[in-house]
Amino acid sequence: MDGPTMQVRAQPIHEPAWISTVDRAAPIQPISVSGRYVAARLLVTVGDVPVGMATVRLDHGHASAEAVGRALTAQLGPLRQVRRPAVCPGPVTVVVAARGRANSLARCVRSVRASDHPAVTVLVVDNAPD
């Protein structure tokens, strides 16, 4: 295969989860957030290449670096080198589903438009039509 394979083994969470990213190429940091979060749902990268999603259970909003590392290894396997995926030179359409979050939508669209891809179209879909 010519690039990374994204692994997603999402564990169901029925209470508030904190969403973030973690880079396995960097030292793993502890998580310390509001105590209302029972888990962290993490987009896992190696450098800037996404390699999977992981869920880390939190104890009153906290997880040690060791607990985060154990969860990543248990859910995604050992750290391995990945090759950067090939860049698509052709036009790309990014579809953004939105519902009542104007600030987040604006930030998302700015982020997509700031990419270095030569031909990006952003399509915003109203996820709560009247």
C-alpha positions as CSV (number, residue, x, y, z in Angstrom):
1,M,0.0,0.0,0.0
2,D,1.3,3.5,-0.8
3,G,0.5,5.5,2.2
4,P,-0.8,5.3,5.7
5,T,-3.8,3.3,6.7
6,M,-6.2,5.1,9.0
7,Q,-7.3,2.9,11.9
8,V,-10.6,3.8,13.6
9,R,-11.8,1.7,16.5
10,A,-14.1,4.1,18.2
11,Q,-15.4,3.0,21.6
12,P,-19.0,4.2,22.4
13,I,-19.1,7.1,24.8
14,H,-22.5,8.3,26.1
15,E,-21.2,11.2,28.2
16,P,-19.1,14.3,27.4
17,A,-15.9,13.6,25.5
18,W,-13.0,16.1,25.0
19,I,-11.9,16.2,21.4
20,S,-8.2,16.8,20.4
21,T,-5.2,15.5,18.6
22,V,-2.0,13.8,19.7
23,D,1.2,13.3,17.7
24,R,2.9,10.0,18.4
25,A,6.2,11.3,17.0
26,A,6.3,13.8,20.0
27,P,6.5,13.0,23.7
28,I,3.1,12.0,24.9
29,Q,1.6,14.6,27.3
30,P,-0.9,14.0,30.1
31,I,-4.4,15.2,29.6
32,S,-5.9,17.7,32.1
33,V,-9.3,19.2,31.2
34,S,-12.6,20.0,32.9
35,G,-13.8,17.3,35.2
36,R,-17.1,17.1,33.2
37,Y,-15.3,15.1,30.5
38,V,-15.2,11.3,31.0
39,A,-13.1,10.5,28.0
40,A,-10.8,12.1,25.4
41,R,-11.4,11.3,21.7
42,L,-8.1,11.8,19.9
43,L,-7.1,12.1,16.3
44,V,-3.7,10.4,16.3
45,T,-1.0,11.5,13.9
46,V,2.7,10.6,13.3
47,G,4.1,14.0,12.4
48,D,1.4,15.5,10.3
49,V,0.1,12.2,8.9
50,P,-3.2,10.9,10.5
51,V,-2.9,7.3,11.5
52,G,-6.1,6.6,13.6
53,M,-8.5,7.6,16.3
54,A,-8.2,6.6,19.9
55,T,-10.3,7.0,23.1
56,V,-8.7,7.6,26.5
57,R,-10.8,7.3,29.6
58,L,-10.5,10.2,32.0
59,D,-10.6,10.3,35.8
60,H,-12.2,13.6,36.7
61,G,-10.8,15.1,33.5
62,H,-7.3,13.7,33.9
63,A,-5.2,11.0,32.4
64,S,-1.4,10.5,32.9
65,A,1.0,10.5,30.0
66,E,1.5,6.8,30.7
67,A,-2.3,6.1,30.5
68,V,-2.5,8.0,27.2
69,G,0.4,6.1,25.8
70,R,-1.1,2.7,26.9
71,A,-4.4,3.6,25.3
72,L,-2.7,4.5,22.0
73,T,-0.7,1.3,21.9
74,A,-3.7,-0.8,22.9
75,Q,-6.0,0.7,20.2
76,L,-3.5,1.4,17.4
77,G,-0.6,-0.9,18.0
78,P,3.1,0.1,18.4
79,L,4.4,3.3,16.9
80,R,5.6,2.8,13.3
81,Q,7.0,5.0,10.6
82,V,4.6,6.2,8.0
83,R,5.0,7.6,4.6
84,R,3.3,10.8,3.6
85,P,0.3,10.2,1.4
86,A,0.6,11.3,-2.2
87,V,-0.7,14.7,-2.9
88,C,-3.6,15.0,-5.3
89,P,-2.8,17.7,-7.8
90,G,-6.4,17.9,-9.2
91,P,-9.4,19.8,-7.8
92,V,-10.7,18.9,-4.4
93,T,-14.1,19.6,-2.8
94,V,-14.3,19.9,1.0
95,V,-17.8,19.4,2.3
96,V,-18.5,21.0,5.7
97,A,-21.7,20.0,7.6
98,A,-22.8,23.0,9.7
99,R,-25.5,23.5,12.3
100,G,-25.7,26.7,14.3
101,R,-22.0,27.3,15.0
102,A,-21.2,30.3,12.9
103,N,-17.8,30.9,14.6
104,S,-16.7,27.3,14.2
105,L,-17.8,27.3,10.6
106,A,-15.9,30.5,9.8
107,R,-12.8,29.1,11.4
108,C,-13.2,25.8,9.5
109,V,-13.6,27.5,6.1
110,R,-10.6,29.8,6.8
111,S,-8.5,26.8,7.7
112,V,-9.5,25.0,4.5
113,R,-8.9,28.0,2.3
114,A,-5.5,28.5,3.9
115,S,-4.3,25.1,2.6
116,D,-1.6,25.0,0.0
117,H,-3.7,22.9,-2.4
118,P,-4.0,24.7,-5.7
119,A,-7.7,24.0,-6.4
120,V,-10.0,23.7,-3.4
121,T,-13.8,24.3,-3.4
122,V,-15.6,24.5,0.0
123,L,-19.2,23.3,0.0
124,V,-21.1,24.2,3.2
125,V,-24.2,22.1,3.9
126,D,-26.9,23.3,6.4
127,N,-27.4,20.4,8.7
128,A,-30.5,21.9,10.2
129,P,-32.6,23.3,7.4
130,D,-35.9,24.9,8.4
